[in-house]
């Protein structure tokens, strides 16, 4: 079910007129032939986006996390050691992804709108910290 919801939230589309991140391009080449396999069988240390096709994980990173948070891959990942949990932002993002899902469920229940969508942008507005975060 999570994969179906994510497919609606983050359809696989070409990023028009935006230069592709060479890191994403390199990862696409690395997983060639395994794009539709579950991410956790293709990548190491996948905890949150399990069950999702590997290519969709790259699309969520490229088309959701990067623009909605205004960051690059290296914000959460150690370049060349993608499985590493050395950066706090990676674990924070895992928790925020779960929070986003719970918030979306709450919004749908409160409004009666079964298709209401909550994304990272709902709070972050293209910034690494939410627009209303203390200390901003």
C-alpha positions in Angstrom: 0.0 0.0 0.0 2.8 2.4 0.8 4.3 1.9 -2.6 0.9 2.7 -4.2 0.5 5.9 -2.2 4.1 6.9 -3.1 3.4 6.2 -6.7 0.6 8.8 -6.6 2.6 11.3 -4.6 5.8 11.0 -6.7 5.1 9.7 -10.2 8.1 8.8 -12.2 8.5 11.6 -14.7 11.4 13.2 -16.5 12.8 16.3 -14.8 12.1 18.9 -17.5 14.7 21.5 -18.2 16.6 20.8 -15.0 20.1 19.4 -15.2 20.2 15.9 -13.8 22.3 15.3 -10.7 25.3 13.3 -11.8 25.1 11.3 -8.6 21.5 10.1 -9.4 22.6 9.4 -13.0 25.5 7.3 -11.7 23.3 5.4 -9.3 20.8 4.7 -12.2 23.6 3.1 -14.2 24.7 1.1 -11.1 21.2 -0.4 -10.6 20.6 -1.0 -14.4 18.5 -4.1 -14.8 17.4 -4.1 -11.2 15.3 -0.9 -11.2 12.0 -2.7 -10.4 13.4 -4.8 -7.6 12.6 -3.8 -4.0 14.9 -1.1 -2.9 16.1 -3.0 0.1 17.4 -5.8 -2.2 19.3 -3.3 -4.4 20.6 -0.8 -1.9 22.1 -1.2 1.6 20.6 0.1 4.8 17.1 1.0 3.4 14.8 1.3 6.4 12.0 3.6 5.5 11.2 3.2 1.8 11.1 -0.6 1.9 9.0 -2.5 -0.7 9.4 0.4 -3.1 11.1 -0.3 -6.5 14.7 0.9 -6.4 14.2 3.3 -9.2 11.3 5.0 -7.3 13.6 5.5 -4.3 15.9 7.5 -6.6 13.0 9.5 -7.9 11.7 10.3 -4.4 15.2 11.5 -3.6 15.6 13.5 -6.8 12.1 14.9 -7.2 10.9 15.2 -3.7 13.6 15.4 -1.0 16.1 17.5 -3.0 13.6 20.3 -4.3 11.3 20.2 -1.3 14.2 20.6 1.2 16.5 22.6 -1.0 19.4 20.2 -0.4 21.7 17.9 -2.3 22.2 14.1 -1.8 25.2 14.9 0.4 22.9 16.6 3.0 21.9 13.2 4.3 24.4 10.8 2.6 28.1 10.4 2.9 29.4 10.7 -0.7 30.5 7.2 -1.8 29.1 5.5 1.3 25.4 5.8 0.8 24.6 3.2 3.5 26.4 5.2 6.2 24.3 6.6 9.0 27.1 9.1 9.9 25.0 12.2 9.1 22.3 13.0 11.6 20.2 14.4 8.8 19.6 10.9 7.4 18.0 9.7 10.6 16.1 12.9 11.1 14.7 12.5 7.5 13.6 8.9 8.3 11.7 10.2 11.3 10.2 13.1 9.3 9.1 10.7 6.6 7.1 8.8 9.2 5.8 12.0 10.6 4.7 13.1 7.1 2.8 9.8 6.7 1.0 10.1 10.1 0.2 13.8 9.4 -1.3 12.9 6.0 -3.4 10.2 7.6 -4.6 12.7 10.3 -5.4 15.4 7.6 -7.4 12.8 5.6 -9.3 11.7 8.7 -10.0 15.2 9.8 -11.1 16.5 6.5 -12.8 13.4 5.1 -10.6 13.9 2.0 -9.1 10.5 1.3 -6.8 12.0 -1.4 -5.4 14.9 0.7 -1.6 15.0 0.3 1.0 16.1 2.8 4.6 16.4 1.4 7.9 17.6 2.7 7.1 20.9 1.1 4.0 21.4 3.2 6.3 22.5 6.1 9.7 22.9 4.6 9.0 25.2 1.7 12.2 24.3 0.0 14.4 24.8 3.1 16.3 22.1 5.1 14.5 23.3 8.3 10.7 23.9 8.4 9.8 27.5 7.8 8.4 27.7 11.3 11.3 26.0 13.1 12.5 27.7 16.3 15.6 29.7 15.9 15.0 30.7 12.2 
